[in-house]
């Protein structure tokens, strides 16, 4: 059993920052990668950022230069630093861990960017 718990969402104004975190617990082994995805109302879930076990990162074009993903394998935690937030970043953000061949998802945390 693997459980992912996210935290750090909230309501912010445009231009402000937030940091999301996600910690995995349970039978954690062989973390192949971690990532963040988001889903806005009426839209499909989309990739925000991923980080591999070797530290290679990948970002959606819409967040490049504003968001940063990092991981702490010792703590089984992945972070998403979000700067210069825009209203179009409003969504439910989900973390994901790839353990071996399997993917696990968090429950989601709401991020709302509004003045």
N, C-alpha and C positions, 0 to 999 in steps of 0.2 A: 504494500500500500504506500502510495506517495501522495502527499498533500502539499499544495502550494498556497501560500497566504500572501496576499498583496496588501500594501498600505501606501499612503501618501497622496491619494487623490483629494480633490476638493474643488472649490470655486475660487478662481483668480481673475484678475483683470488682464486685458491684453498687455503684453510686454513683460509680465511678471514670470516668475519661475516656480517650478515644482520639481520635487524628486520623488519618484516612485521606487519602491523596493518590493522584492518578492523573495520569500524564503521557502525552500523546500524541506520537508521532513519525511521521515519514514525510511523505506528501503532505497537509500540513495547510493548509486554506484555509477561509475563510468558516465560522467556528465559530458556528452558530446557537444552540447550547445545549449544556449539560453537565448530567449528572445522576448520581445514585446510586440503585441499586435493591438489593434484598436478597431472598434466598430461604432460608427455613428448611426443614429436612427435612420432606418430605411436603406442603409448601405451594407455591403458585404464587409466581413472582417478583413482588414488589410495589415500587411507587415509594416511595422514601424522601424525596428532595428533588431539585429541579431548579433551574437558574439559566439565564436566557436571555442572549442577547448584550447586552441592555441592562441586565442586572443584576437583572431581576425574579426573585424566588425563589418557590418553591412547596414546601410540606412536607406529608407525610402527617400526619394528625391525631395519630397515635401518637407522633410525634417532635417536634411543635411545642413550642417553649420549651426543648428539650433539645439539639437538633442545629442546626448552622449550616453552610450550604454557601457556598463562595466560590470564585471563579475568578481565574486569572491568565492572561489570553490571551497575554501576551508570552511566558510560559513554557509555554503549552499545557497548563496544569495545573489540575485542580479538586480542592478539598479538602472534607472532611466532618469537622467538629469535632463529636464526640459526647460530651456530658456527662451525668452522672447516669444512667449506663447501667443497664439492667434485664435480668434473665434473658431476657425475651421479645425483646430486641434480638439475641439469638444467631442468627446466620445467616451465609451467604456474601454478601458485599457486592460488587456489580459497579458499575463506573463506565461511563458511556456518553457519547459525544460525537455530536452531530448536525453533520455537515459537509455543507453544502448540503442535498440531500434524503435523504442516507444516514445511517444510524446505525451506530456502531461500539461494540464492547463490550470491556471488559477481561476478564481470565481469572478474576477473583474473588479475594477475600481473606477468610479466615475471621475472624469476630469471635465470641468466646465469652465470655459474662458468667455467671460462676458463683462461688459462695462455696466 
